[in-house]
């Protein structure tokens, strides 16, 4: 069964922020290559969405609705519902997850 994969507005904003950061601090070419890789990783979820693992930070508090897939240092967090994959965020794996989620809640 193939699953449809959707990016939430937050995930799209995350990807754009990553592109801007890499383009500014490295090069537009590297930013484009990175974004292409992130998008490919996201699309692989259409075949095997259950292969991702539960984020340990969420698992410790018994939240098992979300899974994650890693691409380079980034964490792609998603949820599978009714044959669809919803990617909720793409976060920097080098930063504290709780801090990043709190920032997201604050900015609304």
LOLOGU-392561 format. One record per atom (N, C-alpha, C): chain; residue in one letter; x, y, z. Coordinates in Angstrom, 1 decimal, decimal comma. Layout:
BEGIN
(atom A; a; (X; Y; Z)) ...
***
This chain:
BEGIN
(atom A; x; (0,8; -1,2; 0,0)) (atom A; x; (0,0; 0,0; 0,0)) (atom A; x; (0,9; 1,2; 0,0)) (atom A; x; (0,6; 2,2; -0,9)) (atom A; x; (1,3; 3,5; -0,9)) (atom A; x; (0,5; 4,5; 0,0)) (atom A; x; (1,2; 5,2; 0,8)) (atom A; x; (0,6; 6,3; 1,6)) (atom A; x; (0,8; 7,6; 0,9)) (atom A; x; (-0,1; 8,5; 1,0)) (atom A; x; (0,1; 9,9; 0,6)) (atom A; x; (0,9; 10,6; 1,7)) (atom A; x; (1,8; 11,4; 1,2)) (atom A; x; (2,7; 12,2; 2,2)) (atom A; x; (2,4; 13,7; 2,1)) (atom A; x; (2,1; 14,3; 3,2)) (atom A; x; (1,8; 15,7; 3,2)) (atom A; x; (2,7; 16,4; 4,2)) (atom A; x; (3,1; 17,6; 3,8)) (atom A; x; (3,9; 18,5; 4,7)) (atom A; x; (2,9; 19,5; 5,3)) (atom A; x; (3,0; 19,6; 6,6)) (atom A; x; (2,2; 20,7; 7,3)) (atom A; x; (2,8; 22,0; 7,0)) (atom A; x; (2,1; 23,1; 7,3)) (atom A; x; (2,7; 24,4; 7,2)) (atom A; x; (3,9; 24,6; 8,0)) (atom A; x; (3,9; 24,0; 9,2)) (atom A; x; (5,1; 24,1; 10,0)) (atom A; x; (6,3; 23,4; 9,4)) (atom A; x; (6,1; 22,2; 8,8)) (atom A; x; (7,2; 21,5; 8,2)) (atom A; x; (7,7; 22,3; 7,0)) (atom A; x; (6,8; 22,9; 6,2)) (atom A; x; (7,3; 23,7; 5,1)) (atom A; x; (8,1; 24,9; 5,5)) (atom A; x; (7,7; 25,5; 6,6)) (atom A; x; (8,4; 26,6; 7,2)) (atom A; x; (9,8; 26,2; 7,7)) (atom A; x; (9,8; 25,0; 8,3)) (atom A; x; (11,1; 24,5; 8,8)) (atom A; x; (12,1; 24,3; 7,6)) (atom A; x; (11,6; 23,7; 6,5)) (atom A; x; (12,4; 23,4; 5,3)) (atom A; x; (12,9; 24,7; 4,7)) (atom A; x; (12,0; 25,7; 4,7)) (atom A; x; (12,4; 27,0; 4,1)) (atom A; x; (13,5; 27,7; 5,0)) (atom A; x; (13,3; 27,6; 6,3)) (atom A; x; (14,3; 28,1; 7,3)) (atom A; x; (15,7; 27,4; 7,1)) (atom A; x; (15,6; 26,1; 6,9)) (atom A; x; (16,9; 25,4; 6,7)) (atom A; x; (17,6; 25,8; 5,4)) (atom A; x; (16,8; 26,0; 4,4)) (atom A; x; (17,4; 26,5; 3,1)) (atom A; x; (18,0; 27,8; 3,3)) (atom A; x; (17,3; 28,7; 3,9)) (atom A; x; (17,8; 30,1; 4,1)) (atom A; x; (19,1; 30,1; 4,9)) (atom A; x; (19,2; 29,3; 6,0)) (atom A; x; (20,3; 29,2; 6,8)) (atom A; x; (21,5; 28,7; 6,0)) (atom A; x; (21,4; 27,6; 5,3)) (atom A; x; (22,5; 27,0; 4,6)) (atom A; x; (22,9; 27,8; 3,4)) (atom A; x; (21,9; 28,4; 2,7)) (atom A; x; (22,3; 29,3; 1,6)) (atom A; x; (23,1; 30,5; 2,1)) (atom A; x; (22,7; 31,1; 3,3)) (atom A; x; (23,4; 32,2; 3,8)) (atom A; x; (24,8; 31,8; 4,4)) (atom A; x; (24,9; 30,7; 5,0)) (atom A; x; (26,1; 30,4; 5,7)) (atom A; x; (27,1; 29,5; 4,9)) (atom A; x; (26,5; 28,9; 3,8)) (atom A; x; (27,4; 28,1; 2,9)) (atom A; x; (27,2; 28,5; 1,5)) (atom A; x; (26,2; 27,9; 0,8)) (atom A; x; (26,0; 28,3; -0,6)) (atom A; x; (24,5; 27,9; -1,0)) (atom A; x; (24,0; 28,5; -2,0)) (atom A; x; (22,7; 28,2; -2,5)) (atom A; x; (22,7; 26,8; -3,1)) (atom A; x; (23,8; 26,4; -3,7)) (atom A; x; (23,9; 25,0; -4,3)) (atom A; x; (23,8; 24,0; -3,2)) (atom A; x; (24,5; 24,2; -2,1)) (atom A; x; (24,4; 23,2; -1,0)) (atom A; x; (23,1; 23,2; -0,3)) (atom A; x; (22,5; 24,4; -0,2)) (atom A; x; (21,1; 24,5; 0,3)) (atom A; x; (20,1; 23,7; -0,5)) (atom A; x; (20,2; 23,8; -1,8)) (atom A; x; (19,3; 23,1; -2,8)) (atom A; x; (19,5; 21,6; -2,7)) (atom A; x; (20,8; 21,2; -2,6)) (atom A; x; (21,1; 19,8; -2,5)) (atom A; x; (20,5; 19,2; -1,2)) (atom A; x; (20,7; 19,9; -0,1)) (atom A; x; (20,2; 19,5; 1,2)) (atom A; x; (18,6; 19,4; 1,1)) (atom A; x; (18,0; 20,4; 0,6)) (atom A; x; (16,5; 20,4; 0,5)) (atom A; x; (16,0; 19,2; -0,3)) (atom A; x; (16,7; 19,0; -1,5)) (atom A; x; (16,3; 17,8; -2,3)) (atom A; x; (16,4; 16,5; -1,5)) (atom A; x; (17,5; 16,4; -0,7)) (atom A; x; (17,6; 15,2; 0,1)) (atom A; x; (16,6; 15,0; 1,1)) (atom A; x; (16,2; 16,1; 1,8)) (atom A; x; (15,2; 16,1; 2,8)) (atom A; x; (13,8; 15,7; 2,2)) (atom A; x; (13,6; 16,3; 1,0)) (atom A; x; (12,3; 16,0; 0,3)) (atom A; x; (12,2; 14,5; -0,1)) (atom A; x; (13,4; 14,0; -0,6)) (atom A; x; (13,4; 12,6; -1,0)) (atom A; x; (13,2; 11,7; 0,2)) (atom A; x; (13,8; 12,1; 1,4)) (atom A; x; (13,6; 11,3; 2,6)) (atom A; x; (12,2; 11,3; 3,0)) (atom A; x; (11,5; 12,4; 2,9)) (atom A; x; (10,1; 12,5; 3,3)) (atom A; x; (9,3; 11,7; 2,4)) (atom A; x; (9,6; 11,7; 1,1)) (atom A; x; (8,8; 10,9; 0,1)) (atom A; x; (8,9; 9,4; 0,3)) (atom A; x; (10,1; 8,9; 0,9)) (atom A; x; (10,3; 7,5; 1,1)) (atom A; x; (9,2; 7,0; 2,1)) (atom A; x; (8,6; 7,9; 2,8)) (atom A; x; (7,6; 7,4; 3,8)) (atom A; x; (6,4; 6,9; 3,1)) (atom A; x; (6,2; 7,2; 1,9)) (atom A; x; (5,0; 6,7; 1,2)) (atom A; x; (5,0; 5,2; 1,1)) (atom A; x; (6,1; 4,5; 1,2)) (atom A; x; (6,2; 3,1; 1,1)) (atom A; x; (6,2; 2,4; 2,4)) (atom A; x; (7,0; 2,9; 3,3)) (atom A; x; (7,2; 2,3; 4,6)) (atom A; x; (7,2; 3,3; 5,8)) (atom A; x; (6,1; 3,8; 6,1)) (atom A; x; (6,0; 4,9; 7,1)) (atom A; x; (6,3; 4,3; 8,5)) (atom A; x; (6,1; 3,1; 8,7)) (atom A; x; (6,2; 2,5; 10,1)) (atom A; x; (7,7; 2,2; 10,4)) (atom A; x; (8,6; 2,4; 9,5)) (atom A; x; (10,0; 2,1; 9,7)) (atom A; x; (10,7; 3,2; 10,6)) (atom A; x; (10,1; 4,3; 10,7)) (atom A; x; (10,6; 5,3; 11,6)) (atom A; x; (10,4; 4,9; 13,1)) (atom A; x; (11,2; 5,4; 14,0)) (atom A; x; (11,1; 5,1; 15,4)) (atom A; x; (10,4; 6,2; 16,2)) (atom A; x; (10,0; 5,9; 17,4)) (atom A; x; (9,4; 6,9; 18,2)) (atom A; x; (10,5; 7,8; 18,8)) (atom A; x; (10,3; 9,1; 18,7)) (atom A; x; (11,3; 10,0; 19,3)) (atom A; x; (11,5; 9,6; 20,8)) (atom A; x; (12,7; 9,4; 21,3)) (atom A; x; (12,9; 9,0; 22,7)) (atom A; x; (12,3; 10,0; 23,7)) (atom A; x; (12,4; 11,3; 23,3)) (atom A; x; (11,9; 12,3; 24,2)) (atom A; x; (10,4; 12,2; 24,4)) (atom A; x; (9,7; 11,8; 23,4)) (atom A; x; (8,3; 11,7; 23,4)) (atom A; x; (7,9; 10,3; 24,0)) (atom A; x; (8,7; 9,3; 23,7)) (atom A; x; (8,4; 8,0; 24,2)) (atom A; x; (8,5; 8,0; 25,8)) (atom A; x; (9,5; 8,7; 26,3)) (atom A; x; (9,6; 8,8; 27,8)) (atom A; x; (8,4; 9,3; 28,5)) (atom A; x; (7,6; 10,2; 27,8)) (atom A; x; (6,3; 10,7; 28,4)) (atom A; x; (5,1; 10,0; 27,8)) (atom A; x; (5,3; 8,8; 27,2)) (atom A; x; (4,3; 8,0; 26,7)) (atom A; x; (3,5; 8,6; 25,5)) (atom A; x; (4,1; 9,4; 24,7)) (atom A; x; (3,5; 9,9; 23,5)) (atom A; x; (4,0; 9,1; 22,3)) (atom A; x; (3,1; 8,3; 21,8)) (atom A; x; (3,5; 7,3; 20,8)) (atom A; x; (2,7; 7,6; 19,5)) (atom A; x; (2,3; 8,8; 19,3)) (atom A; x; (1,6; 9,2; 18,1)) (atom A; x; (2,5; 9,6; 16,9)) (atom A; x; (3,7; 9,9; 17,3)) (atom A; x; (4,6; 10,4; 16,3)) (atom A; x; (5,8; 9,5; 16,1)) (atom A; x; (6,4; 9,5; 14,9)) (atom A; x; (7,6; 8,8; 14,6)) (atom A; x; (8,6; 9,8; 14,0)) (atom A; x; (9,8; 9,3; 13,9)) (atom A; x; (10,8; 10,2; 13,2)) (atom A; x; (11,7; 9,4; 12,3)) (atom A; x; (12,2; 10,1; 11,3)) (atom A; x; (13,1; 9,6; 10,4)) (atom A; x; (14,3; 10,6; 10,4)) (atom A; x; (15,5; 10,1; 10,3)) (atom A; x; (16,7; 11,0; 10,3)) (atom A; x; (17,2; 11,2; 8,9)) (atom A; x; (17,6; 12,4; 8,6)) (atom A; x; (18,3; 12,7; 7,4)) (atom A; x; (19,4; 13,7; 7,8)) (atom A; x; (20,7; 13,2; 7,7)) (atom A; x; (21,9; 13,9; 8,1)) (atom A; x; (21,6; 14,4; 9,6)) (atom A; x; (21,8; 15,6; 9,9)) (atom A; x; (21,5; 15,9; 11,3)) (atom A; x; (20,0; 16,3; 11,6)) (atom A; x; (19,2; 16,2; 10,6)) (atom A; x; (17,8; 16,6; 10,8)) (atom A; x; (16,9; 15,4; 11,2)) (atom A; x; (15,9; 15,8; 12,0)) (atom A; x; (14,9; 14,9; 12,4)) (atom A; x; (13,6; 15,2; 11,8)) (atom A; x; (13,0; 14,3; 11,0)) (atom A; x; (11,8; 14,5; 10,3)) (atom A; x; (10,7; 13,8; 11,2)) (atom A; x; (9,9; 14,6; 11,8)) (atom A; x; (8,8; 14,0; 12,7)) (atom A; x; (7,5; 14,0; 12,0)) (atom A; x; (6,9; 12,8; 12,1)) (atom A; x; (5,6; 12,7; 11,3)) (atom A; x; (4,6; 11,8; 12,1)) (atom A; x; (3,4; 11,8; 11,5)) (atom A; x; (2,3; 11,0; 12,1)) (atom A; x; (1,6; 10,3; 11,0)) (atom A; x; (1,2; 9,0; 11,2)) (atom A; x; (0,5; 8,2; 10,2)) (atom A; x; (-0,9; 8,1; 10,6)) (atom A; x; (-1,8; 8,6; 9,8)) (atom A; x; (-3,3; 8,6; 10,0)) (atom A; x; (-4,1; 8,2; 8,8)) (atom A; x; (-4,9; 7,2; 8,9)) (atom A; x; (-5,8; 6,8; 7,8)) (atom A; x; (-5,1; 6,7; 6,5)) (atom A; x; (-4,0; 6,0; 6,4)) (atom A; x; (-3,3; 5,8; 5,1)) (atom A; x; (-2,6; 7,0; 4,6)) (atom A; x; (-2,4; 8,0; 5,4)) (atom A; x; (-1,7; 9,2; 5,1)) (atom A; x; (-0,6; 9,5; 6,1)) (atom A; x; (0,5; 10,1; 5,6)) (atom A; x; (1,6; 10,5; 6,4)) (atom A; x; (1,6; 12,0; 6,4)) (atom A; x; (1,6; 12,6; 7,7)) (atom A; x; (1,7; 14,0; 7,9)) (atom A; x; (3,0; 14,4; 8,5)) (atom A; x; (3,8; 15,1; 7,8)) (atom A; x; (5,1; 15,5; 8,3)) (atom A; x; (4,9; 16,8; 9,1)) (atom A; x; (5,1; 16,8; 10,4)) (atom A; x; (4,8; 17,9; 11,2)) (atom A; x; (6,0; 18,9; 11,4)) (atom A; x; (7,2; 18,4; 11,4)) (atom A; x; (8,3; 19,3; 11,6)) (atom A; x; (9,6; 18,6; 11,1)) (atom A; x; (10,6; 19,5; 10,7)) (atom A; x; (11,9; 19,0; 10,3)) (atom A; x; (12,8; 19,8; 11,2)) (atom A; x; (13,4; 19,2; 12,2)) (atom A; x; (14,2; 19,8; 13,3)) (atom A; x; (15,7; 19,5; 13,2)) (atom A; x; (16,5; 20,4; 13,7)) (atom A; x; (17,9; 20,1; 13,8)) (atom A; x; (18,2; 19,1; 14,9)) (atom A; x; (18,7; 18,0; 14,6)) (atom A; x; (19,0; 17,0; 15,5)) (atom A; x; (20,1; 17,3; 16,5)) (atom A; x; (20,9; 18,4; 16,2)) (atom A; x; (21,9; 18,8; 17,1)) (atom A; x; (21,4; 19,7; 18,3)) (atom A; x; (20,2; 20,1; 18,2)) (atom A; x; (19,6; 20,9; 19,2)) (atom A; x; (18,6; 20,1; 20,0)) (atom A; x; (18,3; 20,6; 21,2)) (atom A; x; (17,4; 20,0; 22,1)) (atom A; x; (16,0; 20,0; 21,6)) (atom A; x; (15,4; 18,8; 21,5)) (atom A; x; (14,0; 18,7; 20,9)) (atom A; x; (13,0; 19,5; 21,7)) (atom A; x; (13,0; 19,3; 23,0)) (atom A; x; (12,0; 20,0; 23,9)) (atom A; x; (12,1; 21,5; 23,7)) (atom A; x; (13,3; 22,1; 23,6)) (atom A; x; (13,5; 23,5; 23,4)) (atom A; x; (12,9; 23,9; 22,0)) (atom A; x; (13,2; 23,1; 21,0)) (atom A; x; (12,7; 23,5; 19,7)) (atom A; x; (11,1; 23,4; 19,6)) (atom A; x; (10,5; 22,5; 20,3)) (atom A; x; (9,1; 22,4; 20,3)) (atom A; x; (8,5; 23,5; 21,1)) (atom A; x; (9,1; 23,9; 22,2)) (atom A; x; (8,7; 25,0; 23,0)) (atom A; x; (8,7; 26,3; 22,2)) (atom A; x; (9,8; 26,5; 21,5)) (atom A; x; (9,9; 27,7; 20,6)) (atom A; x; (8,8; 27,7; 19,6)) (atom A; x; (8,4; 26,6; 19,1)) (atom A; x; (7,4; 26,4; 18,1)) (atom A; x; (6,0; 26,8; 18,7)) (atom A; x; (5,8; 26,4; 19,9)) (atom A; x; (4,5; 26,7; 20,6)) (atom A; x; (4,4; 28,2; 20,9)) (atom A; x; (5,6; 28,8; 21,3)) (atom A; x; (5,6; 30,2; 21,6)) (atom A; x; (5,3; 31,1; 20,4)) (atom A; x; (5,9; 30,7; 19,3)) (atom A; x; (5,7; 31,6; 18,1)) (atom A; x; (4,3; 31,3; 17,5)) (atom A; x; (3,6; 30,3; 17,9)) (atom A; x; (2,2; 30,1; 17,5)) (atom A; x; (2,1; 29,5; 16,2)) 
***
